[in-house]
Amino acid sequence: MKTLAFVVPWYGDNIPGGAEAALRGISDHLFEAGMDVEILTTTVEKFTADWNKDFYKPGEYKSKKGIPIRRFPIRKRNVAAFDAVNAKLINKSALTPQEEETFHKEMINSPKLYDYIKEHQEDYSFFVYIPYMFGTTYWGVSACPKKSVLIPCFHDESYAHMKSFRKLYSEVAGMLFNAQPEEDLTEKLYDIHHMKTEVMGLGVDTNLTYDAARFREKFNIKDPFILYAGRKDAGKNIYTLLNYFKRFKQGDEHIGNGNQEGITAQQRAALKLVLIGGGDIEIPSEIKDSVIDLGFVDIQDKYDAYGAAELLCQPSKNESFSFVIMESWLCNRPVLVHEHCDVTRNFVSCSDGGLYFNSYFDFAGTVEYILTHKEEADQMGKNGHDYVMDHFAWDVIVDKYKRFFSELEADLQKNG
């Protein structure tokens, strides 16, 4: 097999989270497993940097792991024109064909990168693109669709419904999905029946260790707590979690209905919500004494926090995977997710590693169940642990990638 090229809009050894970290994990582990891997990218530093600025010099580099990196200069873009059409997409308005063309043209782009792909396509077995919406993916695929494989990270959002994406991405050689609901969505929007596809998932470091007592001692948290881990902003639905936690502390589900509580008043009063991760949020005054915002913590502290928590709550409705869920399971703790997130609900249903909620009363009932059914909660945590080990341990993922590309290459050679 020839070299496998991963094509991304930016690349760095220390870019945290998201598709960038997913790509780095995949390429690093395939490289360590003996596959010939390269990174093709631009000179832009990262997502939050100026897409009109060359942070790196064009040329050849190597990652910390020794993977060859080729960086290509970016083309200056019309930011105002892009922002105008992007605003329509954010507002869920359809674009005209001309506006879609503007979107692709004024996205982050590198014509020299696309020229390189065209001129050197015979030097590579496949070009693997992640994620789907950036110019490097759209124009890179256009340069050589027959050798293109997408790790799209699709969400049900206006971008995924663009006609130009739907036309071009139906011509690639293959697609790899992070979860089954992503493939289900793709089948509705794209013609993928003729191509090779697989629900691959993402690799997870399963060698982590944790110490619940160490976390409680270090941060002086003695009471039971729900854990939230991740970026603290509205896009992650954290205000729903705060509001529901406030109501739970107030016992809203029991006010005026005469029902017996399964949880004691003392247990309810003692329960805390611990937040870790970046971002600033306004905590309601009624629960300021019960919400502990630790901000960024060391990675070992994060693992210890999972182990100490009664449960992890991941309230986001828009995830293509969820490393925090996998990490919580590896620390043998159950998770609570939002019913309207197809991906996380699917993980919970397949693993029997937690519960999900839609309304406040769902939230209150599931939290109360976990707090008052210790054995069942521990079993859910163990179920989740086994699910991660069976599906997302790196040796499992690497074997699946090797098989996928070997079979795809054989199909390509057979069909010319």
N, C-alpha and C positions, 0 to 999 in steps of 0.2 A: 504494500500500500504506500502511495506517495504521501507527501506532507498534507496535514490537515490545517487549514488556515482559519482562524477565528477572526471575524471582522467586526469591530466595535467602534463607536464614535470617539471614545477616549479610553485610555488604559493607564492604570497606575497600580503599583504594588500595595498601596495603602488606602485605596478608595473604599470606604465602608458601605456595606448594605446593597440591596437592590440587584439589578442585572449585572452590575460591574463585579460585585463579589461573587455572584453565581458563575459568571464567565471565568473568573480567576480560579475558582475552585475546580471547575471542570478541566480547564487547560492544564493546570498544575498537576492534577492527578493523572491525566492521560499521559502527560510528559514523563512523570515519574514511573508510569507503567511501561515505558519504552516506545510510545508512539511519537512520530515526528510531528511536532506541533509548532505553529508560528502564530504571532499576533499581527494583524494588519489594522492600523488605526491612524488617527490624525494627530496633529501636534497640539490639540486642545488639552488642557489639563484635566478637567472633570466637568460634570453636568452643570454645576453652579458657577463655572468660570465664564469668561467672555468668549463666545463662539467665533468672534472675529479676531481673536488674538492667538498667535503661535506661542504657546508656552514652552514647548520643546522645539529644538531644531529638527528639521526633516532629516531622516537617516535611519541607520540601523542601531538598535540597542539590544540589551538582554535584560530579562526580568531577574528578580532575586533567585528564582529557581533555575535560571539559565535558558529560558525560552527566548528564541529570537523574536525581536519586535521590529517591525518596519513602520516608521511614522511618516505620514504624508501631509503636506501643507494644506491648510483649509482655504476655501474660496470666500472672499468677503461677501457678506450677505446684507440684504435690505431688511433690517430688523423691523421697521415700521410696517412694511408690507406683510411680513410673516406674522407679526403680532395681531394684525387686523383679521386675517383669516383664522388664526389660532383662537382668537376670542370667540368667533362664531362656533367653532368646534366645542370649546369649553361650555358655551351656552346651548349645546346640543342642536345647533342649526346645521343643515346640510350645506355643502359647498357646491358651487358650480364647477364644471370641468376646469375652467380657467383658474378658479380659486384653489382647486386641488393642485394644479400645476405650480401655482405660486407657493403653496405650502411645501412642496418637494424641493423647489428651486431655492427657496430662502431658508430652508432648514440648514443644520450643520452639514457641510459638504466638502469633498476633496476630489476634484476631477482627476488629479494625478493618481489617486488611489484606484479609481475606477479604470483608468488607462492601464495601470499595473495588472489588475485582475484580468482584463481582456488579453493583454500581451503575454501573460504568464499562466494562463489557465491550464495548460498542459503540464505544468510543474506541480500541480496540486491535485489530490484526489477530490477534495471538496472544499468549498468555502462555507463556513458556518456563521450565521448572522444572529446577533442578539442585541437589543430587542427589536421589534418590528417597525416602529414608527419613525426612526431617524433616517436622515438622508443617506448615511453610509450603508444602511440596509437596503433602502429602496433602489438607489442607483447601483449599488454593488450587485444586487440580484439581477438588475437589468443587464449588467455587463456579461453575466454568464449564468442564466437561470438553470441550465441543465446540470450544473454542478453545485447548485445552491441548496443548503439545508437551513431551515429557520428554527431557532428557539424563540418563538415570537413573544411569549409572555402576554398573550391576549387577555384583555378585559372586555366586558360588554360596554364599550364606550364609543363615542362618536367617531374617533379615529379609526377604529377597527371596521367601521361601516363605510369608509371612503371607497368609492368605486375603483379608483386607481390601485389601491392596495388589494382589493378583492380580485381584480383582474391579474395583476402581476404575480401575487403570491400563490395563485392557483396553478402557476407554471413551474414551481420549484420541484427539486427532486425528492425532498422530504421535509417533514416537520417533527419536532420533538416538543412534547408538552410537559408542563410542570405538574399537572393534575388532570384527572379525568374530566371534570367540568370544563376545563379549557378546551379539550378536544371536542366535547359536545357542542360548545359554542362555535368552534371553528367549522364544524360540519354544517352548521346552519348558515354561515356567512361565506364560506369558501368552497371551491371544488377540490377536495383533497382525496377523493376516492381512488384516483389513479396513481397517487404517490405513496411512498413508504412513510408511515407515521408510527409513533410509539409514545405512550405516556411514560416518560423517563423519570420524572421527578428530579430533585436536586440532591446532591450528596451532602451528608451531614457528618461532622466530626463526632464520632461515637466514643471517643476516648476520654471525654470530660469526666471530672470527678466533682463531688459536692459535699459540703458539710453544713447541715442546717444549723447546728449548735454554734458553729463559728460565725455564721451570719448574724444570728440573734445576739450573740455576745458583742460583736464588733459594732453593730448599729443600735444596740440596746432596745431591741424590739422583742418583747416577751409575749405579747398578745397574738392570737391567731390573726392571719391577714390574707387578703386577696392580693395577688400580684399583677401589676400591669408592666410589661416590658416593651419599650419601643419609643418611637417618636411621639411626642405629646402634642398633637394638633387635631383640628377638627376633621381632617381627612381620614384620620384613624378612628373616628367616632368616639373619641375619649370623653366628650362631654355627655354622651349618653351614659357611659359608665359612671361618671361622677354623679349625674342626676339620679340614676337608679340606686347607686350606693347610698346617697343621701336619703332617699325614700325608704330604703331597706333599714337604715339606722333608725328612722322614725317609725318603722312598723306600719307603713301605709296599707299593706295588704290585709292587716288585721283590724284597722280602725273601723268600728261600727258594725262589724259583721259577726261578732260573737264566736269566731272560730278559735279553736285551741291552737296555740302556737307549738310547733315542733321544736323550736329553739327557745331557750330561756331568755328572759330580759337581760340577764347578766352576760350571756354569750353575745347577744346582739350589741350590747353596749361596748363590749371589749373588742369587737371585730375592727380591724384596721384595713385600709387600702394603701398598699405600698407601690409607688411609681418609680421606675428607673428608666432612664433614657433622656434624650435632649428635648428642648422645647419648653416654652413658658405657657402656663395655663392659669386661669383664674379658678381657684378652689372656692366653692360656696362656703360662706361664713359658718353655716350650721355644722359643717363637718371638718373644719380646719384642724381640729384637735385629733381627728381620726384618719386623716390623710397624710402620709409621710412621703414627701417627694425627695428622693435621694439624688436625682439628676443622673449624670454619667457616673458609672461605677466601673471598677476593674472587672475584667471578664470572669475571674474566679469568684468575685463577689456576686456577679450575676448568677452564676451556676449555684452558688450557695443559697441565693435568694429563692430560686426555683425550688430547691429541696426543702426550704423552710416554710414555704407557702402552703396554705390549704388547697389552693387552686390558682392557676393562671387564667385571667380573663383576657381574651383577644376579641374586642368588640368590633373590629374593622369589618366593613361590608365589601371591601375591594382588595382582595389578596390573590396573587397567582401562586403563592406558596406561603409558608410561614415558618421561618427558622425558630422563632420563639416558642411556637407550639412543639416543634420537634425537640428543642432543648428541654422544655418542661417535662416532656415524656421521658427523655433520657435521664432526668432526675426523679422519675417515678411519681410525678404529680399530675393529677387530672387537669383538663382544660375546659373552659367554658367559652363558646364562640357564638357569633351572631348567625341566626338562621338564614338571613338574607345574603350571606357570603357562601356561594356554592362550593368554593374550594375548601374552606376550613370546615364547613358542615360535612362535606364528603369525607374528609380525613377523620373526623370524629365518628361518623357513622361506620366507616370501614374498619376502624381500629377498636371501637367500643372503648375509647380512651377519654371520654368526657361527655359533656352535654351541650345543648345549644338553646338559645333564647330568642324570642322575637319581641314580646312586650315586657313591661316592667314586672308583671305578675309571673311570667316565665322566669325572669331573672331571679326574683325573690325565691321562687320555688326550687330552682336548681341550686342556688347558693345554699339554701337551707338544707337541701337533701345532702349535699356534699359535707356540710359542717356536722350533720347529725348521723351520718352513715360512714364511719371511718373505714370499716373494712371494705365496703363497696368503693369508696373513693380511692383507697390504696390499690384495689384491683384494677380500677380504670387507669391509674397511673402505670401499673405494670403492663396492662394491655397496650398502652401507648408506647411504652419502652420496647416491647417485642415488635410492634408494628414498624417502628423506626429502624430497628436492627434488620428486619427482614426486607425492607424496601428501600432504605435510603443510606445505609452504611456505604462508605466509599468503595469498598471492594465489590459490592453489588452493582453500584452505579457504573464503575469502570468496565466491568464485564458486559453490562448492557450496551454501553457505548461501543465497545470493540465489536460486539456482535452486530449491532445496527449498521455501522459503517462498512464492515466486511460484507454483509449481505447486500447493502446498497451498491457497493462497488461491483460486486458480482452481477447484480441486475443491470447496472449501467453498461458493463462490458458485453453482457448477453444481448442487450437491446440496441447496442451501438450508440 
